[in-house]
Amino acid sequence: MWRVYAILSAFFASLTAIFAKIGITGMNSNLVTAIRSVIILLAVWGIVLARSKYKGIPGIDL
């Protein structure tokens, strides 16, 4: 399973580089960082939902 995560990591790293190259010029760097963070957050939640690991959330002690 770690190989899948490694491939996904490389894929998202390449997207970051591509987006930086193709011209997010003229945009606020904080906004671009926030957008990238939201995309990563959605990808991580996609993994959690795909593996049905969300069922453990109620068991977390805060």
N, C-alpha and C positions, 0 to 999 in steps of 0.2 A: 504493500500500500504506500510505502514511503516514496516509491518511484513515481506514483501518480502525483503526489504532493510536490515532488521535485520538478516534474514537468510543468505543473500548474504554476509553480513559483517562477520558473524560467519564462513561461508564457507571459505572466503579468509583468515581470520585470522588462521584457521586451516591449510590451505595450507602453509602459512608462517612458521608455527611451524613444519610441516612435512618436508618441504624443508630444514629447519635448521637442523633437526635431521638426514635426510638420507644422508647427506654428501655433503655439498657444501664446504667441507674442502679443503684446498689447493688453494682456489680461493680468490682473493682480495675482502675484505669486501666492498669496494667502488663499485666494479663491480657488486657484488650481490645486493647491495642496488639499483643500477641503473636498473638492470634487474627487480627487484620487483616493482620499480616505474613505469616502462614501462608497466608491466602487469596490474597494478592498473589503469593507464591512459587509457589503452585499454578497461578495464571493464567499466570505467566511461563513455567513449565515446560510448560504446555499449548501455548503459542505455539511454544516451541522444538521440541517433539515434532511439532506439526502441520506445521512447516516442515522437518522432518527435519534440523535443524541440530545435533542431538546427535552426529552422526557425526564432528564435528570435535573432540570432547572429548579423545580419545586423543592428538591432535597438540599439546596445550597443554604447553609447557615450564614446569615449576615450579622 
